[in-house]
Amino acid sequence: MKTSDEALAQAASDGDSEAFGLLVRRHYDRLFRLSWRLTGHKADAEDLTHDILAALPAKLRGFRSDAKFTTWLYRVTLNAATDCARKAQRRVKARDGWGQDYTRRAAEAAETAQAQDWLTNAMRALPAELRETVALTLGEDLTQAQAAEVMGLSEGTIAWRMSEVKRHLREMATEEAR
């Protein structure tokens, strides 16, 4: 006489490893086929099937004999496949979000590098006295009064030099835009 799946499930939930093994042998192919249909990939179906089987001993404690074991097992499989799909979607979303963030940061870094290159080249094109003035006031964040003291010049001369720097940079930018 063949033991019912429901009786085996009850015995397995009570810790009977032979009953559990028999349930697995009876339903593995069914479980795998459904998993394959749900995932569409053999490797994913194998992973899903193994995940379900690993969780099955604990899940059997929640099995009630008011439904057929196969009906309950199908529900367990559908739930596991749904959870797996949600996890995959979260990974894709996280990956895409990371990818978009990485792309945005790379674009910002490239833009910053391009602006820095332009500024470095523009600074090289300035006469030495203007370059020194910019290096102190903007590079070292000195006030015009402090830069004047360091350079032994009047504050008015520093202000004039800074206006000359701005004029040179505007001319360079206009020329490059053509």
WONORWO-V964111 format. One record per backbone hydrogen bond with DSSP energy under -1.0 kcal/mol. CO is the residue of the C=O (numbers start at 1). NH is the residue of the N-H. E is the energy in kcal/mol with one decimal. If there is no record, write none. Layout:
BEGIN
((CO/NH/E) (CO/NH/E))
END
This chain:
BEGIN
((4/8/-2.3) (5/9/-2.9) (6/10/-2.1) (7/11/-2.4) (8/12/-3.1) (9/13/-2.3) (10/14/-1.1) (11/16/-2.3) (12/15/-1.8) (16/20/-1.9) (17/21/-2.6) (18/22/-2.2) (19/23/-2.3) (20/24/-2.4) (21/25/-2.4) (22/26/-2.4) (23/27/-2.1) (24/28/-2.1) (27/31/-2.8) (28/32/-3.1) (29/33/-2.8) (30/34/-2.3) (31/35/-2.3) (32/36/-2.6) (33/37/-2.4) (34/38/-2.3) (35/39/-2.5) (36/40/-3.0) (41/45/-2.5) (42/46/-2.7) (43/47/-2.4) (44/48/-2.8) (45/49/-2.8) (46/50/-2.5) (47/51/-2.5) (48/52/-2.6) (49/53/-2.6) (50/54/-2.2) (51/55/-1.8) (52/56/-1.5) (55/59/-2.1) (56/60/-2.6) (59/62/-1.9) (60/63/-1.4) (64/67/-1.3) (68/72/-2.2) (69/73/-3.0) (70/74/-2.4) (71/75/-2.0) (72/76/-2.4) (73/77/-2.4) (74/78/-2.9) (75/79/-2.7) (76/80/-2.4) (77/81/-2.6) (78/82/-2.4) (79/83/-2.6) (80/84/-2.5) (81/85/-2.5) (82/86/-2.4) (83/87/-2.4) (84/88/-2.3) (85/89/-2.4) (86/90/-2.5) (87/91/-2.4) (88/92/-2.6) (89/93/-3.1) (90/94/-2.9) (91/95/-3.0) (92/96/-3.4) (93/97/-2.9) (94/98/-2.9) (95/99/-3.1) (96/100/-3.1) (97/101/-2.6) (98/102/-3.3) (99/103/-2.7) (100/104/-2.7) (101/105/-2.8) (102/106/-2.8) (103/107/-2.5) (104/108/-2.6) (105/109/-2.7) (106/110/-2.6) (107/111/-2.6) (108/112/-2.8) (109/113/-2.8) (110/114/-2.6) (111/115/-2.5) (112/116/-2.8) (113/117/-2.8) (114/118/-2.5) (115/119/-2.7) (116/120/-2.9) (117/121/-2.7) (118/122/-2.7) (119/123/-2.7) (120/124/-2.0) (121/125/-1.4) (127/131/-2.4) (128/132/-2.6) (129/133/-1.6) (130/134/-2.5) (131/135/-2.6) (132/136/-1.8) (133/137/-2.8) (134/138/-2.5) (134/139/-1.9) (135/140/-1.2) (136/142/-2.1) (143/147/-2.7) (144/148/-2.3) (145/149/-2.0) (146/150/-2.4) (147/151/-2.5) (148/152/-1.1) (148/153/-2.4) (154/158/-1.6) (155/159/-2.3) (156/160/-2.4) (157/161/-2.7) (158/162/-2.4) (159/163/-1.9) (160/164/-2.1) (161/165/-2.3) (162/166/-2.2) (163/167/-2.0) (164/168/-2.6) (165/169/-2.6) (166/170/-2.5) (167/171/-2.3) (168/172/-2.4) (169/173/-2.5) (170/174/-2.6) (171/175/-2.5) (172/176/-2.4) (173/177/-1.7))
END
